[in-house]
Amino acid sequence: MTPAVPVLPRIPSRSGFAFSADGRWAACLSTVDDGVTLERWSLDRAVPSRRAFGTGWIATGCDGERETLDRHSRPLPLDDGRVLLARPDVDAHGTPTGHGTVVIAQAGHGGTTVARSCRVPAMLAGHLLAGPGTPQTVVLVTVEDERRSRIWELSPATGSLEPIMTVPGVLAGGVWLDGGRTLALDHTAPGRRTDGIAVDLRERSWRRVWSVSSATADRIVACDRGAKVLAVTTGTPGARWTGTARIGLWSPGCGPVRFPEALNAPDAERTPLTFDASGGHLLVSEVRGATSRLVVHTAADDRVEPVDLPPGTLSPPASWTGDRIHLRYSAPHRPPTLATAHRPPASGWSLERRAPDDAADWRRADLVELPGPAGPIEAIVYGGPGWRESERLVLALHGGPLSAWRLEFDPLFQHLAAAGIAVVAPNYRGSTGYGARHLRPVIGDWGGPDLEDVLHLARGLAGPRRRAGVPGPIVLGGSYGGFLALLAACHDPERWSGCVALAPFTSAASLYRDATGPVRDRVARLNGRGGGADPHTGRDVLRACDALTAPLLLAHGIRDEVIPVAQSRALRRRLLELGRTEGAGLDYVEVDGDHTGVVQAWPSVLRTAVVRFCLGAERIPISNCEGR
């Protein structure tokens, strides 16, 4: 009998952080299960205070309709404490309907009120930007389709939207270059990579100001308006990509971009965040393996000072006001929250992590180094010192291919650990955060060096588990990790006691054939060989799955916009042709979700299904699979 799946406390998550221009307010979305709550944080004091607004909706708008919240909403606090929300409207299945809504919300007695709401006629995606100064200039940037974006000016007093201009291509990001007339945006035009443009709201014109070439991704990330200095980045995608972007400092009209040596250490994966009030110091996040940290760059002497903070994951955006830095923080035992780094008058930094609504005793994880065929492999491990001999063990493979596990809160890992299942999440070759030598072998060679690492780790676990008399590991992966998990289960079938594939594809060629344009472009850039072509037939799961003997849980979202659900349906159909029987070695689940929701196991019903499968997975005799 399969042990009962434990019931976890409600799992909170926070996303969409944004800060007011004066640094006095923050806002974010807090999500628990399917409920989404708007939170506003007051940052005036050393320890921020939080106020939660309604769950699932804010209040009733001027036209009598409820203004709803969902994961697609993007908040922005104004200097006066009001919060704006831009929300693309979606249908009952979560598919964008092509238009949207902007809501102006403020705290009222006993709850939140909506001062104004206005409809946006064409909006697949959008975000708000509020300039510095009084009165604030507020703009809404909307993406209408893959070919056109529009910039609107919003009046917070009346809730009216005035169209300013259209720009061909897709606009994202946003940095104010002055007090509210000119801003910089990330711009992706058809046939080009991302570059930086400056938009003059008064003249209703735009011009490209930061672009290295049509093959590089070039962005304007931060601006010191006092000294007129911009922090910019440039990186080359495709086969030459190394997971890092060069960071430059630039004053428009004052010569070429400078790329300070200390700011661009070899193999350092860094992202500029914000300048301090003086403009002489740039805050930068740095990925170091599975963890991240902050460093401060001083331009005057090209010096980098690390900010000594507890292990975890720090995420943009960031606000730096006086001696306090605010940004999102997460660790395996701590759901995402707003963190505040203080710099006392003497020296050093200290971190205040505040999650007032989270009193659960979440499982902790360790960072360990495992031997790999080409060098050490860092892994995040749940299960304590005896994890190798745990009754059940999951080897979890991340998506990507160019991605990595980070030392942060993961609801699925927490649920597995609560059920007594050890989890090993390795950052094998192809993972970012470990330099070009670790990353580049997988570019153009999907399912090659990374699969070799996975199989090597499984063989290393075999001895201790055999001596302890416990089953082999269960291989689990989502997206690209699902593809890799299926290949591992096919290439070394006797090694595994089970396989879980969440939203996988079956081969690079089939994904290239079935996916949308942006995904096809990514496959072509990162796998080469004419896009999806691969001379290795063993890397096609549909051709290799006749060797699969481990029990399989296959799950996909019917609204997956990245990897079509047809990929999993084709695998299910092939396994049934080979003699598998659903419910006896093959579990197939389709959920009403998108790609990210399934890969991250947001639906609690999906997490429960995965945990139940891992608790009960038993090898099936080959004789039970007729027709192999």
C-alpha positions in Angstrom: 0.0 0.0 0.0 1.3 3.4 -1.0 1.9 5.7 2.1 -0.4 8.6 2.4 0.7 11.9 0.9 1.3 14.5 3.6 -0.8 17.7 3.6 1.5 20.7 3.4 0.7 24.1 5.0 -0.5 26.6 2.4 2.6 27.5 0.3 3.1 31.2 -0.2 5.0 32.8 -3.0 5.8 36.4 -3.9 6.5 37.8 -7.3 6.3 41.0 -9.4 8.1 43.2 -6.9 8.2 46.9 -7.9 9.3 50.0 -6.0 8.1 53.6 -6.1 10.4 56.2 -7.6 11.2 57.8 -4.2 12.0 54.4 -2.7 9.3 54.7 0.1 7.0 52.0 -1.1 7.1 48.5 -2.6 4.4 46.3 -4.0 4.1 42.7 -5.1 1.8 39.8 -5.6 1.4 37.1 -3.0 0.1 33.8 -4.3 -1.2 30.9 -2.2 -2.6 28.1 -4.3 -4.9 29.8 -6.8 -5.4 32.9 -4.6 -3.6 36.1 -5.6 -3.2 39.0 -3.1 -1.8 42.5 -3.6 0.7 43.5 -1.0 2.0 47.0 -0.3 5.1 47.5 1.8 6.1 50.7 3.6 9.9 51.1 3.5 10.2 54.2 5.7 11.5 52.3 8.7 14.4 49.9 9.2 12.0 47.0 9.2 9.4 47.3 6.4 5.7 46.9 7.3 3.3 45.0 5.0 -0.4 45.5 4.2 -2.3 42.9 2.3 -5.2 43.8 0.1 -8.1 41.5 -1.0 -7.4 38.0 -2.4 -8.5 37.4 -6.0 -9.9 40.8 -6.4 -9.2 44.4 -5.2 -12.6 46.1 -5.0 -15.5 47.2 -7.1 -14.6 49.7 -9.8 -16.4 52.8 -10.9 -18.5 50.8 -13.4 -19.7 48.4 -10.8 -17.4 45.5 -12.0 -15.0 43.7 -9.7 -11.4 44.3 -10.6 -9.7 40.9 -10.4 -6.2 39.9 -9.6 -4.3 37.1 -11.2 -0.7 36.0 -11.8 -0.5 38.2 -14.9 -1.1 41.4 -13.0 1.8 43.7 -12.6 1.8 46.2 -9.7 3.6 49.6 -9.4 3.4 51.8 -6.3 3.3 55.6 -6.7 5.1 58.0 -4.5 1.8 58.9 -2.7 1.2 55.3 -1.7 -1.4 54.4 -4.3 -0.8 51.2 -6.3 -1.3 50.9 -10.1 -2.0 47.5 -11.7 -1.7 46.6 -15.4 -3.4 43.4 -16.2 -3.9 41.7 -19.6 -7.4 40.2 -19.6 -7.6 36.4 -20.0 -10.4 34.0 -20.8 -11.6 31.2 -18.5 -8.7 29.1 -19.7 -6.1 31.8 -19.0 -5.5 32.6 -22.6 -5.0 36.4 -23.3 -8.0 37.9 -25.0 -6.0 40.7 -26.6 -7.0 43.6 -24.4 -6.4 44.7 -20.8 -7.1 46.8 -17.8 -5.3 49.4 -15.7 -6.4 49.8 -12.1 -5.6 52.7 -9.7 -6.0 51.3 -6.1 -5.6 52.9 -2.8 -5.9 51.8 0.8 -9.3 52.6 2.3 -11.0 52.0 5.7 -11.4 48.2 6.1 -9.9 47.3 2.7 -8.8 48.6 -0.7 -10.8 50.9 -3.0 -10.4 51.4 -6.7 -10.0 55.0 -7.5 -10.2 54.5 -11.3 -10.0 51.7 -13.8 -9.7 51.9 -17.5 -9.8 49.5 -20.3 -6.9 49.1 -22.8 -8.2 48.1 -26.2 -5.1 46.2 -27.4 -2.8 44.5 -24.9 -1.2 41.1 -24.9 1.3 42.2 -22.2 2.0 45.5 -20.5 3.8 47.2 -17.7 3.7 50.6 -16.0 6.5 53.1 -15.4 6.3 56.1 -13.0 8.9 58.9 -13.3 10.6 60.7 -10.5 9.5 64.1 -9.4 6.1 65.8 -8.7 3.7 65.4 -10.3 4.7 62.0 -11.5 4.7 61.1 -15.2 3.1 57.7 -15.6 3.2 55.7 -18.8 1.8 52.3 -19.8 3.8 50.2 -22.2 1.7 47.6 -24.0 2.6 44.9 -26.5 -0.2 44.6 -29.0 1.3 41.8 -31.0 4.7 40.5 -32.1 5.1 43.4 -34.5 3.9 46.4 -32.6 4.0 48.1 -29.1 2.3 51.2 -27.9 3.1 53.8 -25.2 0.3 55.5 -23.4 0.4 58.3 -20.8 -1.8 57.6 -17.8 -3.4 60.3 -15.6 -3.6 58.9 -12.0 -6.0 61.7 -11.1 -8.6 60.9 -13.8 -7.7 57.4 -14.8 -7.6 58.4 -18.5 -5.2 57.0 -21.0 -3.7 59.0 -23.8 -1.9 57.2 -26.7 1.5 58.7 -27.2 3.1 56.7 -30.0 3.5 53.3 -31.5 6.8 51.5 -31.9 7.4 48.6 -34.3 8.5 45.5 -32.4 8.3 44.4 -28.7 9.1 46.8 -25.8 10.1 45.7 -22.3 12.0 47.0 -19.3 12.3 50.7 -18.6 14.6 53.2 -17.1 13.9 57.0 -16.7 16.7 59.1 -18.2 15.5 62.4 -16.6 12.7 63.8 -14.5 9.9 62.4 -16.6 10.3 63.3 -20.3 12.7 60.7 -21.6 12.9 57.0 -20.8 14.9 54.0 -22.1 13.3 50.7 -23.1 14.4 47.3 -24.2 13.4 47.0 -27.9 13.2 43.8 -29.9 12.5 44.5 -33.6 11.7 41.8 -36.2 14.9 40.2 -37.3 17.0 41.7 -34.6 18.1 40.9 -31.0 17.2 43.2 -28.2 18.7 46.7 -28.1 18.1 49.9 -26.1 16.1 52.8 -27.4 15.3 56.3 -25.9 11.8 57.6 -26.1 11.0 61.3 -25.9 7.5 61.6 -24.7 7.2 65.3 -25.5 8.4 65.0 -29.1 6.7 61.6 -29.4 9.8 60.1 -31.0 12.3 57.3 -30.4 15.8 56.5 -31.4 18.2 53.6 -31.0 20.9 54.6 -28.5 22.6 51.3 -27.5 23.2 48.6 -30.0 26.3 46.6 -30.7 25.0 44.5 -33.6 21.9 42.8 -34.8 23.2 39.5 -33.3 23.8 40.8 -29.7 21.3 41.4 -26.9 21.9 44.9 -25.7 20.0 46.6 -22.9 20.0 49.8 -20.8 19.5 48.5 -17.3 20.0 51.4 -14.8 20.5 55.1 -14.9 22.2 57.6 -12.6 20.2 60.7 -13.6 22.5 63.0 -11.6 25.7 62.2 -13.4 23.9 61.1 -16.6 25.6 57.6 -16.5 23.9 54.5 -17.8 24.6 50.9 -16.9 24.3 48.8 -20.0 24.8 45.2 -20.9 25.6 43.3 -24.1 25.7 39.6 -24.7 25.9 37.2 -27.7 23.3 34.5 -27.9 23.7 31.2 -29.7 26.8 29.0 -29.9 29.1 31.7 -28.6 26.9 32.5 -25.6 28.6 31.9 -22.2 25.8 32.7 -19.8 27.3 36.1 -19.0 26.7 39.6 -20.3 29.3 42.3 -20.3 28.4 45.3 -18.2 29.3 48.8 -19.4 29.1 52.3 -18.1 28.1 55.0 -20.6 27.3 58.7 -20.8 25.5 59.3 -24.1 27.4 61.7 -26.2 30.6 61.3 -24.1 32.5 58.7 -26.0 32.4 54.9 -26.1 31.1 52.6 -23.5 33.6 51.7 -20.7 33.7 48.1 -19.6 35.4 48.3 -16.2 37.7 45.3 -15.5 36.5 44.6 -11.9 32.9 44.8 -13.0 33.5 42.1 -15.7 35.5 39.4 -14.0 36.0 36.3 -16.2 33.0 33.9 -16.0 31.2 36.1 -13.5 27.5 36.0 -14.2 26.5 39.5 -13.1 23.5 41.7 -13.6 23.4 45.5 -12.8 20.5 46.4 -10.6 20.6 50.1 -9.5 22.8 53.0 -8.5 22.9 54.6 -5.1 21.8 58.2 -4.5 25.3 59.5 -5.2 25.6 57.7 -8.5 29.2 56.6 -7.6 28.2 53.0 -6.6 26.4 50.4 -8.7 24.6 47.5 -7.1 25.1 44.2 -9.0 23.7 40.7 -8.4 26.1 37.9 -9.0 25.3 34.2 -9.5 27.8 31.9 -7.9 26.8 28.4 -8.7 23.5 27.6 -7.1 23.6 30.8 -4.9 23.6 34.5 -5.6 25.1 37.4 -3.8 25.3 41.2 -4.1 28.4 43.2 -5.0 28.9 47.0 -5.0 31.0 48.5 -7.8 32.7 51.8 -7.2 33.4 53.5 -10.5 36.0 55.9 -9.2 38.6 53.2 -8.6 37.0 50.3 -10.4 36.6 48.3 -7.1 34.1 45.6 -6.3 32.9 45.1 -2.7 30.9 41.9 -1.8 27.8 42.3 0.3 28.1 39.5 2.9 24.6 38.0 3.1 23.2 34.5 4.1 23.1 31.9 1.3 20.1 32.0 -0.9 18.8 33.6 -4.0 18.4 37.4 -4.4 16.3 38.6 -7.3 15.8 41.9 -9.1 14.4 44.5 -9.1 16.2 46.4 -6.3 15.8 49.7 -4.5 18.8 51.5 -2.9 17.8 54.4 -0.6 20.2 55.8 1.9 21.8 52.9 3.8 19.1 50.4 2.9 18.8 48.0 -0.1 15.5 46.2 -0.7 15.0 43.2 -3.0 13.4 39.8 -3.2 15.1 37.0 -1.2 14.4 33.2 -1.0 16.1 30.2 0.4 15.1 26.5 0.4 13.4 26.8 3.9 12.1 30.4 3.3 9.4 31.3 0.7 10.1 34.4 -1.3 9.8 37.6 0.7 11.1 41.2 0.8 14.6 41.4 2.2 16.3 44.6 3.5 20.1 44.9 3.6 21.3 47.5 6.1 24.7 49.2 6.1 25.5 50.5 9.6 27.8 53.5 10.0 30.8 51.3 10.7 31.1 48.6 8.0 29.4 45.5 6.6 25.9 44.7 5.7 23.2 42.7 7.6 20.0 41.2 6.1 16.5 41.5 7.5 14.3 38.8 5.9 10.7 39.3 6.9 7.8 36.9 6.1 5.1 37.8 8.7 2.5 35.4 7.3 4.8 32.3 7.2 5.3 30.4 10.4 5.7 27.0 8.8 8.8 24.9 9.6 10.0 24.2 6.0 12.7 21.7 5.2 16.2 22.9 4.8 18.6 21.9 2.1 22.4 21.5 1.8 24.8 22.3 -1.0 27.0 19.3 -1.8 29.6 18.5 -4.4 29.3 15.2 -6.3 31.9 13.6 -8.6 31.1 13.9 -12.3 32.8 12.5 -15.4 34.2 15.9 -16.3 34.6 17.5 -12.9 32.6 18.2 -9.7 28.9 18.7 -9.9 27.2 21.0 -7.4 23.8 19.8 -6.1 21.1 20.9 -3.8 20.1 18.1 -1.5 17.1 17.6 0.8 17.3 14.7 3.2 20.1 15.3 5.7 23.3 13.3 6.1 21.7 10.0 5.2 20.2 11.1 1.9 22.0 8.5 -0.2 20.3 5.6 1.7 16.9 7.2 1.9 14.0 4.8 1.3 13.0 7.0 -1.7 15.3 9.3 -3.6 14.5 11.7 -6.5 17.1 12.9 -8.9 15.6 16.2 -10.2 16.7 17.6 -13.5 16.2 21.3 -14.3 14.8 22.9 -17.5 16.7 24.9 -19.9 18.9 23.6 -21.4 20.8 26.7 -20.2 19.4 27.1 -16.7 20.2 25.8 -13.2 18.7 24.9 -9.9 19.1 27.8 -7.4 19.2 27.7 -3.6 15.6 28.9 -3.2 12.2 27.8 -2.0 10.7 25.1 -4.2 7.1 23.9 -3.4 7.5 20.5 -5.1 10.8 19.7 -3.3 9.2 20.7 0.0 6.3 18.4 -0.7 8.6 15.5 -1.6 10.8 16.1 1.5 7.8 16.3 3.8 6.9 12.8 2.5 10.3 11.5 3.5 11.6 11.5 0.0 15.2 12.7 -0.4 15.8 15.1 -3.3 19.1 15.6 -5.2 19.0 18.5 -7.7 22.3 18.6 -9.6 23.7 21.4 -11.8 25.3 19.2 -14.4 27.0 20.5 -17.6 24.9 23.0 -19.4 23.9 24.7 -16.1 24.5 28.4 -15.8 26.5 30.0 -13.0 29.6 27.9 -13.3 31.4 29.6 -16.2 31.7 28.9 -19.9 33.6 25.6 -19.5 30.7 24.1 -17.7 28.0 25.6 -19.8 29.1 25.4 -23.4 29.5 21.6 -24.0 25.7 21.3 -24.2 25.2 24.1 -26.8 24.6 22.2 -30.0 24.7 18.9 -28.2 21.4 18.4 -26.4 21.2 15.2 -24.5 25.0 14.7 -24.8 27.3 15.8 -21.9 24.4 16.6 -19.6 22.9 13.1 -20.0 26.4 11.7 -19.5 26.5 13.5 -16.1 23.1 12.4 -15.1 23.8 8.7 -15.8 27.2 9.0 -14.0 25.4 10.4 -10.9 22.9 7.5 -11.0 25.7 5.0 -11.2 27.4 6.7 -8.2 24.2 6.3 -6.2 23.7 2.7 -7.1 26.3 1.2 -4.7 25.1 2.9 -1.5 21.5 2.2 -2.3 22.1 -1.4 -3.2 24.0 -1.9 0.1 21.2 -0.2 2.0 18.6 -2.5 0.3 16.5 0.5 -1.0 15.1 1.0 -4.6 17.0 2.9 -7.2 16.4 6.6 -7.7 13.5 8.2 -9.4 14.5 10.6 -12.2 12.3 13.7 -12.4 12.4 16.6 -14.8 10.4 19.4 -16.3 10.5 20.9 -19.8 14.1 20.2 -21.1 14.7 18.4 -17.8 11.7 16.2 -18.7 13.3 15.4 -22.1 16.5 14.6 -20.3 14.8 12.4 -17.6 13.1 10.4 -20.4 16.4 9.9 -22.2 18.0 8.7 -18.9 15.2 6.3 -18.3 15.6 4.9 -21.8 19.4 4.7 -21.9 19.9 3.0 -18.6 16.5 1.4 -17.9 17.5 -0.9 -15.0 18.9 2.0 -13.0 15.7 3.7 -12.1 12.7 2.8 -10.0 10.5 5.5 -11.7 10.5 8.4 -14.1 8.5 11.7 -13.9 8.4 14.0 -16.9 6.5 17.3 -16.6 5.8 19.1 -19.9 8.6 17.3 -21.8 9.4 17.2 -25.5 10.4 14.0 -27.2 13.2 15.3 -29.5 14.8 18.6 -30.6 13.5 17.9 -34.1 9.9 17.4 -33.1 9.9 20.4 -30.9 11.3 22.5 -33.7 8.5 21.2 -35.9 5.6 21.7 -33.5 6.6 24.8 -31.5 5.8 28.5 -32.1 8.3 30.9 -33.7 10.2 32.1 -30.6 10.7 28.5 -29.4 11.8 27.4 -32.8 14.3 30.2 -32.8 15.7 29.2 -29.5 16.0 25.5 -30.6 17.9 26.7 -33.8 20.2 28.9 -31.8 21.0 26.5 -29.0 20.9 23.1 -30.7 22.3 24.0 -34.2 22.3 21.5 -37.0 19.7 23.3 -38.9 17.4 23.8 -35.9 16.0 20.5 -34.7 18.0 18.0 -36.7 20.0 15.6 -34.6 22.1 12.7 -36.1 21.8 10.8 -32.8 18.6 8.7 -33.1 19.1 7.7 -29.4 18.1 11.3 -28.5 14.6 10.8 -29.8 12.4 9.5 -27.0 9.8 8.1 -29.4 12.5 5.9 -31.0 14.2 5.0 -27.7 11.2 4.4 -25.5 10.9 0.7 -26.3 13.7 0.3 -23.8 11.8 2.1 -21.0 10.9 -0.3 -18.2 10.5 2.0 -15.2 7.1 3.3 -14.2 6.3 6.6 -15.8 4.3 9.6 -14.8 3.8 11.9 -17.7 2.0 15.3 -17.1 1.4 18.2 -19.4 -0.7 21.4 -19.5 -3.3 21.7 -22.2 -2.5 25.5 -22.4 1.3 25.0 -22.8 2.5 27.8 -24.9 6.1 26.6 -25.0 6.1 22.9 -25.5 2.8 21.8 -27.2 0.8 19.1 -25.3 1.0 17.1 -28.6 4.5 16.1 -27.5 3.3 14.2 -24.5 0.3 12.8 -26.3 2.5 11.3 -29.0 4.7 9.6 -26.3 1.6 8.3 -24.5 0.3 6.9 -27.8 3.6 5.2 -28.6 3.9 3.6 -25.2 0.4 2.2 -25.5 1.3 0.8 -28.9 4.3 -0.9 -27.1 2.1 -2.6 -24.6 2.0 -0.2 -21.7 -1.3 -0.1 -19.7 -2.4 3.1 -18.1 -2.6 2.8 -14.4 -0.1 -0.1 -14.4 3.3 1.4 -15.1 2.0 4.4 -17.0 0.2 7.4 -15.5 -0.8 10.2 -17.8 -2.1 13.5 -16.5 -3.3 16.6 -18.4 -4.0 19.7 -16.4 -5.6 23.0 -17.3 -2.4 24.9 -17.0 0.4 26.6 -18.9 4.0 25.6 -19.3 5.4 27.4 -16.2 2.6 26.2 -14.0 3.1 22.6 -14.8 7.0 22.6 -14.7 6.9 24.4 -11.3 4.0 22.2 -10.2 1.9 25.1 -9.1 -1.4 23.1 -9.0 -1.6 21.3 -5.7 -3.3 18.4 -7.4 -0.3 17.9 -9.6 2.2 18.1 -6.7 0.1 15.5 -4.9 0.1 13.2 -8.0 3.9 13.5 -8.3 4.5 12.8 -4.6 2.1 9.8 -4.6 3.8 8.4 -7.7 7.2 8.7 -6.1 6.1 7.1 -2.9 4.6 4.1 -4.7 6.8 3.7 -7.8 7.8 0.0 -8.2 9.7 -1.5 -11.1 7.5 -3.4 -13.6 8.8 -6.7 -15.0 9.6 -6.5 -18.7 7.3 -9.4 -19.3 4.3 -7.2 -18.3 5.0 -4.9 -21.3 4.0 -7.0 -24.3 5.0 -5.9 -27.8 8.4 -4.5 -26.9 
